[in-house]
Each structure stands twice: as structure tokens, then as C-alpha cells.
Amino acid sequence: MATSPSESTLEKILKIQTELTAAKPEVPLLLDLITLRSKELVSGDGAVFELVEGEDLVYRAASGSASNQIGLRLKVTGSFSGLSLQLKESLNCIDSEEDNRVNREACRVVGLRSMIVVPLYFDMEVLGVLKVLSAKPKFFTDADVHSLNMLSSTIAAILHNAYRWAEREKRLQSMSYLASHDTLTGIYNRSAFYDYLRKGIVRIQSNPISLTVAMFDLDGLKQVNDTYGHAAGDFYIYQFAKRLSNLLQDHDILARLGGDEFGLILMSPEPKESVFSFLSNITKLVEGEVLFESIPLQIKSSLGVSHYPEDGEDLESLIRKADERMYLDKRERKKNQTR
């Protein structure tokens, strides 16, 4: 079995290094790119970047089969990734069903049988763990471990520099903040949304409160981009997030999930009818005219809502139901506009 990368693999590594070096120094963007390219490099089913936050490892970026696990939290102690950090070396799990070093139940939840974990350090600073996984046992080779090791120093340096750049430009003090917030709007991102929703589902088991998931999709963003350029589109997205944030309470979780899609988590003692009425009212208040360099833009959005437990008792079901209702609302709004 070959232990060194082939010439074609070395070319791929160099290409990835060049791409990462040329990318914008934005931590969420870099983490997404890192997980995607690492998965591709060793032909894994998925990849995640795990950030150390206190006693937990949090999936702050994920690609491939691991995408729906973004925001997942695992304890550092007792985890394979935690062991990698402790030993400061890359580890290869041949088969999670036979390897006593891994959290077998967590592996089953994620759907993996084999994985490589690579600790990312810059000098003595812990940046996180890169994990590439496969649903098949005995999938990764020693050459795959070597390839990811070759890439790891570049990844660590680029993430370190991006963090320091943000620290200087925006006076931010935490890698965790950068990895959990959207660069454009300053609100939470997808990984934080999934993280908080998982926590909310656990919390509601012992609290007499309701949990509501609301999904928003901006109407007309493509037209704004096509007509006035992406700067206008970014302004449109930013203004929606700012207006909506101003109508929410501090404990409400608003996140930009990507593009023109936003998610909101509400934990409330109010009945679901009252919560839905509140959401309908704030949606109307958010909509309206904003001026971009004297150009009037009309903010409009579609809304879909789901409630725990009647619409689902797990994260995926709640998000799927809210998404379905949001797209139904979008279709109805388009119909009304053509009448």
C-alpha cells in the first residue's frame, strides 16, 4: 500500500493551497471551502471542521454526507477528535464498529464507518479539527492521511491569518464568533442555527414552552442583482436582516442560512396561534422601501412556519415543514401579483 501521495494528488494539493491562499479572508467562507476540498482530495463521503468551544467540539462547517450534521456538538473528552488534539497527531479510524477509541454512537448518528481526523494547530494555538469520513469501513489509506497532513499546515496558517485580519479590521476576539456568524449581516449563520435548534429541542423536553421555526426567503433578490449589481443585492440582504433583528428579542435566534434564506427560532410560552400572528406582523413591518444610493428597493419576503411537536420532533422534520410552507407562500404571492 502506498504511503505517499501520487503525483496527481500532489498537483491537487498544490491547487487547493493556491485556491485557499487566494480566497477572501472570511472564516465561514474558508471553512466551507476547506471541508469541500478536503472531502474531494481523498474521495470521502463528507468532511467537517470541528471548532473547540469550551468542553465541546462543534461542527462549524460541513460538506457532503455530513452537511445535515452542521451545528452538532460532541464532547472533547471521549471523542476521537479530542484524542487527536491531545496527541497532536492525525488519526485514521479503519472501522468505527471495531475501534474502541471512537464514540461509536456518535459515529452511527453521523453515518460513518471510517474517518481521518487531523488536528489543526498554528504554533501552539488550537484552531480545530478537520475530519473526513466515509460510510464504508477500511476506506482511507495511509497515503490519504499523508495528503491531509500536507494540507493541514496551509489550512491552519490561512485560518490563523483570517482570524487575525478580522481581529484587526472588526475588533473581534473569538474564532467561535467568526465561525458562527454571517460575515455580511453580522447575525448567526447556518451552523449556529442548527446548533441552537438542537439545544432548543432538548430544552423543550423539560419546559412548558413552545418552539417555532420560521423560514424566510427574500423575493426579488435576483432581479435586484441583475438590475443594480451585487452591491445592491448585499445591501438588500443586509437591510432585511437589520430590520428583522430590530423587531426580535435578544433570546430569539435569527440566522442567515445562505443566499437569501433566513431562519428564526422562537421559544415562547405563548400558544402557536399567537406566535404565528407575531411572525405575520413582523414580516409586514420588515417589508417596504429602502434606498440604495438613491435607488428605491422594495423588500419582500415569503414565510413558512413549523411548530414542535405537531410538525416534527426532530431538527430535519421541523426545517423541512417550514421550508415547504415557505415555498407554498412564495407561490401564492406570485399568483396574487399576476392577478
C-alpha positions as CSV (number, residue, x, y, z in Angstrom):
1,M,0.0,0.0,0.0
2,A,1.4,3.4,-1.0
3,T,2.1,5.8,1.9
4,S,3.0,8.8,-0.1
5,P,0.6,10.8,-2.3
6,S,0.8,10.3,-6.1
7,E,2.0,13.0,-8.5
8,S,-1.6,13.7,-9.4
9,T,-2.6,14.0,-5.7
10,L,0.3,16.4,-5.2
11,E,-1.0,18.6,-8.0
12,K,-4.4,18.6,-6.3
13,I,-2.9,19.6,-3.0
14,L,-1.0,22.5,-4.7
15,K,-4.2,23.6,-6.4
16,I,-6.1,23.6,-3.2
17,Q,-3.3,25.5,-1.4
18,T,-3.4,28.2,-4.2
19,E,-7.2,28.4,-4.0
20,L,-7.2,28.8,-0.3
21,T,-4.5,31.4,-0.4
22,A,-6.4,33.5,-3.0
23,A,-9.8,33.2,-1.2
24,K,-11.3,36.1,0.8
25,P,-10.1,36.1,4.4
26,E,-13.6,35.3,5.8
27,V,-13.6,32.4,8.2
28,P,-17.1,30.9,7.3
29,L,-16.2,31.0,3.6
30,L,-12.8,29.4,4.2
31,L,-14.2,26.7,6.4
32,D,-16.8,25.7,3.8
33,L,-14.0,25.6,1.1
34,I,-11.7,23.6,3.4
35,T,-14.3,20.9,4.1
36,L,-15.3,20.7,0.5
37,R,-11.8,20.4,-1.0
38,S,-10.6,18.0,1.8
39,K,-13.5,15.7,1.0
40,E,-12.7,15.8,-2.7
41,L,-9.0,15.3,-2.1
42,V,-9.4,11.8,-0.5
43,S,-12.7,11.0,-2.1
44,G,-14.5,10.9,1.2
45,D,-18.3,11.0,1.6
46,G,-18.2,14.0,3.8
47,A,-16.0,16.3,5.8
48,V,-16.4,18.6,8.8
49,F,-14.5,21.3,10.6
50,E,-14.8,21.0,14.3
51,L,-14.2,24.0,16.5
52,V,-13.3,23.7,20.1
53,E,-15.8,25.7,22.2
54,G,-15.2,25.1,25.9
55,E,-15.7,21.4,26.6
56,D,-17.4,20.8,23.2
57,L,-16.4,20.2,19.6
58,V,-18.9,22.0,17.3
59,Y,-19.4,21.2,13.6
60,R,-19.0,24.7,12.3
61,A,-18.7,23.7,8.6
62,A,-19.6,20.5,6.8
63,S,-19.8,19.2,3.3
64,G,-21.2,16.1,1.5
65,S,-22.9,13.5,3.6
66,A,-22.1,15.4,6.8
67,S,-23.9,18.6,5.7
68,N,-27.0,17.9,7.7
69,Q,-24.9,17.5,10.8
70,I,-23.7,21.1,10.9
71,G,-24.0,22.6,14.3
72,L,-23.7,19.2,16.0
73,R,-21.9,19.2,19.4
74,L,-19.7,16.5,20.8
75,K,-17.7,16.4,24.0
76,V,-13.9,16.8,23.6
77,T,-13.4,14.2,26.2
78,G,-14.0,10.7,25.0
79,S,-14.1,11.6,21.3
80,F,-11.8,10.6,18.5
81,S,-11.2,14.2,17.6
82,G,-10.4,15.0,21.2
83,L,-7.8,12.3,21.3
84,S,-6.3,13.7,18.1
85,L,-6.0,17.1,19.7
86,Q,-4.5,15.6,22.8
87,L,-1.9,13.6,20.9
88,K,-1.4,16.4,18.4
89,E,-1.4,13.9,15.5
90,S,-3.6,12.7,12.8
91,L,-5.6,9.5,13.4
92,N,-7.1,7.0,11.0
93,C,-10.1,5.0,12.1
94,I,-10.4,1.9,10.0
95,D,-13.8,0.8,11.3
96,S,-15.8,2.7,13.9
97,E,-17.6,-0.5,14.9
98,E,-14.3,-2.1,15.9
99,D,-12.2,0.9,17.1
100,N,-12.5,1.4,20.8
101,R,-11.1,4.9,20.6
102,V,-14.2,6.4,19.0
103,N,-17.6,7.3,20.3
104,R,-19.5,4.6,18.5
105,E,-22.9,6.0,19.0
106,A,-21.9,9.4,17.7
107,C,-20.4,7.7,14.6
108,R,-23.7,6.0,13.9
109,V,-25.6,9.3,14.2
110,V,-23.3,10.9,11.7
111,G,-23.4,7.8,9.5
112,L,-19.7,7.0,9.2
113,R,-17.6,3.8,9.4
114,S,-14.2,5.1,8.8
115,M,-12.5,8.5,9.1
116,I,-9.4,10.6,9.3
117,V,-9.1,13.3,11.8
118,V,-6.4,16.0,11.6
119,P,-5.7,18.4,14.4
120,L,-5.1,22.0,13.3
121,Y,-2.5,24.0,15.2
122,F,-0.8,27.3,14.5
123,D,2.3,27.4,16.7
124,M,0.7,26.3,20.0
125,E,-2.7,27.6,19.3
126,V,-5.5,25.1,18.8
127,L,-7.7,26.1,15.8
128,G,-9.8,23.0,15.5
129,V,-10.1,19.5,13.9
130,L,-10.6,18.6,10.2
131,K,-12.5,15.3,9.9
132,V,-13.0,13.5,6.6
133,L,-15.4,10.5,6.7
134,S,-16.8,7.6,4.8
135,A,-19.8,5.3,5.2
136,K,-17.5,2.4,4.2
137,P,-15.1,0.7,6.6
138,K,-11.4,0.5,5.6
139,F,-11.9,3.3,3.1
140,F,-8.9,5.6,3.7
141,T,-5.2,4.7,3.1
142,D,-2.0,5.9,4.7
143,A,-1.5,8.0,1.6
144,D,-4.8,9.8,2.3
145,V,-3.6,10.6,5.8
146,H,-0.3,11.9,4.4
147,S,-2.2,14.0,1.8
148,L,-4.3,15.7,4.5
149,N,-1.3,16.2,6.7
150,M,0.4,18.0,3.8
151,L,-2.6,20.3,3.5
152,S,-3.1,20.9,7.2
153,S,-0.3,23.4,7.8
154,T,-1.6,25.6,4.9
155,I,-5.2,25.4,6.4
156,A,-4.0,26.3,9.8
157,A,-2.0,29.3,8.6
158,I,-4.8,30.6,6.4
159,L,-7.4,30.3,9.2
160,H,-5.0,31.9,11.7
161,N,-4.3,34.8,9.3
162,A,-8.1,35.2,8.6
163,Y,-8.8,35.4,12.3
164,R,-6.1,38.0,12.9
165,W,-7.3,40.0,9.9
166,A,-10.9,40.1,11.3
167,E,-9.5,40.9,14.7
168,R,-7.7,44.0,13.3
169,E,-10.5,45.1,11.0
170,K,-13.5,44.4,13.1
171,R,-12.0,44.1,16.6
172,L,-13.4,40.7,17.1
173,Q,-11.9,38.5,19.8
174,S,-13.2,35.0,19.2
175,M,-12.7,32.4,16.4
176,S,-16.0,30.9,17.7
177,Y,-17.8,34.2,16.9
178,L,-16.4,34.3,13.4
179,A,-17.3,30.7,12.7
180,S,-20.9,31.1,14.0
181,H,-21.8,34.4,12.4
182,D,-22.6,35.6,8.9
183,T,-20.0,38.0,7.5
184,L,-22.4,40.2,5.5
185,T,-25.2,40.7,8.1
186,G,-23.5,40.1,11.4
187,I,-26.3,37.7,12.5
188,Y,-25.9,34.0,13.1
189,N,-25.0,31.6,10.3
190,R,-26.3,28.1,9.4
191,S,-24.1,26.2,11.8
192,A,-25.2,28.4,14.8
193,F,-28.9,28.0,13.7
194,Y,-28.6,24.2,13.7
195,D,-26.7,24.3,17.0
196,Y,-29.4,26.4,18.7
197,L,-32.2,24.4,17.2
198,R,-30.8,21.2,18.6
199,K,-30.4,22.8,22.0
200,G,-34.0,24.1,21.8
201,I,-35.4,20.6,21.1
202,V,-33.6,19.2,24.1
203,R,-34.6,22.2,26.3
204,I,-38.3,21.9,25.4
205,Q,-38.5,18.4,26.8
206,S,-38.5,19.8,30.4
207,N,-40.0,23.2,29.8
208,P,-43.7,24.2,29.2
209,I,-42.9,26.4,26.3
210,S,-43.4,26.3,22.6
211,L,-40.7,26.0,19.9
212,T,-41.3,27.6,16.5
213,V,-39.1,27.5,13.4
214,A,-39.7,30.2,10.8
215,M,-38.1,30.3,7.4
216,F,-37.8,33.5,5.3
217,D,-36.9,33.8,1.7
218,L,-36.3,37.2,0.0
219,D,-38.5,37.8,-3.0
220,G,-36.8,39.6,-5.9
221,L,-33.2,39.4,-4.9
222,K,-32.2,38.1,-8.3
223,Q,-33.9,41.0,-10.0
224,V,-32.1,43.4,-7.7
225,N,-28.7,41.8,-8.5
226,D,-29.4,41.6,-12.2
227,T,-30.6,45.2,-12.4
228,Y,-28.3,47.1,-10.0
229,G,-25.4,44.8,-9.3
230,H,-24.4,42.6,-6.3
231,A,-23.6,45.6,-4.1
232,A,-27.3,46.4,-4.2
233,G,-28.1,42.8,-3.6
234,D,-25.9,42.7,-0.5
235,F,-27.5,45.9,0.7
236,Y,-30.9,44.4,0.2
237,I,-29.9,41.3,2.3
238,Y,-28.3,43.4,5.0
239,Q,-31.3,45.7,5.4
240,F,-33.7,42.8,5.7
241,A,-31.6,41.2,8.4
242,K,-31.2,44.6,10.2
243,R,-34.9,45.4,10.1
244,L,-35.9,41.9,11.3
245,S,-33.3,41.8,14.1
246,N,-34.7,45.1,15.4
247,L,-38.1,43.5,15.9
248,L,-36.9,40.5,17.8
249,Q,-35.9,39.9,21.4
250,D,-32.4,39.0,22.5
251,H,-33.2,35.4,23.1
252,D,-34.7,34.9,19.6
253,I,-32.3,33.2,17.2
254,L,-32.1,34.8,13.7
255,A,-29.6,33.3,11.2
256,R,-28.8,33.7,7.6
257,L,-28.8,30.2,6.2
258,G,-27.3,31.1,2.9
259,G,-28.0,33.4,-0.1
260,D,-31.4,35.0,0.5
261,E,-32.7,32.4,3.0
262,F,-33.1,33.2,6.7
263,G,-34.1,31.1,9.7
264,L,-35.7,32.1,13.0
265,I,-36.1,30.1,16.2
266,L,-38.6,31.3,18.8
267,M,-39.0,29.8,22.2
268,S,-42.2,31.2,23.8
269,P,-44.8,30.4,26.4
270,E,-47.4,31.8,24.0
271,P,-49.7,29.4,22.0
272,K,-48.7,28.8,18.4
273,E,-51.6,31.0,17.1
274,S,-50.1,34.0,18.9
275,V,-46.6,33.2,17.7
276,F,-47.8,32.9,14.1
277,S,-49.7,36.2,14.4
278,F,-46.5,37.8,15.7
279,L,-44.5,36.4,12.8
280,S,-47.0,37.7,10.2
281,N,-47.0,41.2,11.8
282,I,-43.2,41.5,11.8
283,T,-42.9,40.2,8.2
284,K,-45.2,43.1,7.2
285,L,-43.1,45.6,9.2
286,V,-39.9,44.4,7.6
287,E,-41.2,44.7,4.1
288,G,-41.1,48.1,2.5
289,E,-38.8,50.5,0.7
290,V,-35.1,51.1,1.3
291,L,-32.8,53.4,-0.6
292,F,-29.6,52.2,-2.2
293,E,-27.6,55.1,-3.5
294,S,-31.0,57.0,-4.1
295,I,-32.4,53.9,-5.8
296,P,-35.6,52.6,-4.2
297,L,-35.7,48.9,-3.5
298,Q,-38.8,47.1,-2.3
299,I,-38.0,44.4,0.4
300,K,-40.4,41.5,0.2
301,S,-40.2,38.0,1.7
302,S,-42.0,34.7,1.9
303,L,-42.6,33.0,5.2
304,G,-43.0,29.4,6.3
305,V,-43.6,28.2,9.9
306,S,-43.4,24.9,11.7
307,H,-44.1,24.1,15.4
308,Y,-42.8,21.4,17.7
309,P,-44.0,18.7,18.2
310,E,-47.0,18.6,15.8
311,D,-44.9,19.4,12.7
312,G,-42.0,17.2,13.8
313,E,-39.9,16.2,16.8
314,D,-36.5,16.4,15.2
315,L,-34.5,19.1,13.5
316,E,-34.8,17.8,10.0
317,S,-38.6,17.5,10.1
318,L,-39.2,21.0,11.5
319,I,-36.9,22.6,8.9
320,R,-38.4,20.6,6.1
321,K,-42.0,21.5,7.1
322,A,-41.2,25.2,7.5
323,D,-39.4,25.2,4.1
324,E,-42.4,23.5,2.4
325,R,-44.8,26.2,3.8
326,M,-42.4,29.0,2.8
327,Y,-42.3,27.9,-0.8
328,L,-46.1,27.5,-0.8
329,D,-46.3,31.1,0.5
330,K,-43.9,32.2,-2.3
331,R,-46.1,30.5,-5.0
332,E,-49.2,32.1,-3.6
333,R,-47.7,35.5,-3.5
334,K,-46.6,35.2,-7.2
335,K,-50.1,34.1,-8.1
336,N,-51.6,37.2,-6.4
337,Q,-49.1,39.5,-8.2
338,T,-50.2,38.3,-11.6
339,R,-53.9,38.8,-10.9
